[in-house]
């Protein structure tokens, strides 16, 4: 399974890249706003750090303008994946960009039927938002499970990119189902790494080592 981090914070990205845990990055307008820097500068810097896909989102809602924005974003670096919404204009843009050899991440997916349309439009990644579905009382992972099966049934090249991940349990469910990618907030990756028994075990090992009065 591929791990993407959902952030535009360059310091967080560098930290994870050094650990070998990072396969890509997803950003969105809200994360760019938090970064407090020009979008193009942020995306270029991230793409130089991470060799894998870096999602950069269009903000237009009409196809012609969305396509124009997508092409500008794709020119920033070879590993940019242009992010478009799962709307009729978004799917038109997905088809046009993918036909030009540009990676496309179709975002804001909330049903397997929607996702099937994105796969047919040539999406490289399809992003079901599991946390937001949970928020309205639906099981987001039912959509993920259906989508993984549908893509396998028809050999679509699109990858399932599980988004709106809120906890390590979300990550575990995505992995058990067989999703290709999960994009995680930085704090969720840190939560996944942490376990009290790991801390206790390390503390005991170090205490015993100090008693030996040896050095490595």
Secondary structure as UniProt FT lines:
FT   STRAND          2..6
FT   HELIX           10..19
FT   STRAND          24..26
FT   HELIX           29..35
FT   HELIX           39..49
FT   STRAND          54..57
FT   HELIX           63..74
FT   TURN            75..76
FT   TURN            78..79
FT   STRAND          80..85
FT   HELIX           88..99
FT   TURN            100..101
FT   STRAND          103..109
FT   HELIX           112..120
FT   TURN            121..122
FT   STRAND          125..129
FT   HELIX           130..135
FT   TURN            136..137
FT   HELIX           140..154
FT   STRAND          159..165
FT   HELIX           168..177
FT   STRAND          181..184
FT   HELIX           186..193
FT   HELIX           196..212
//
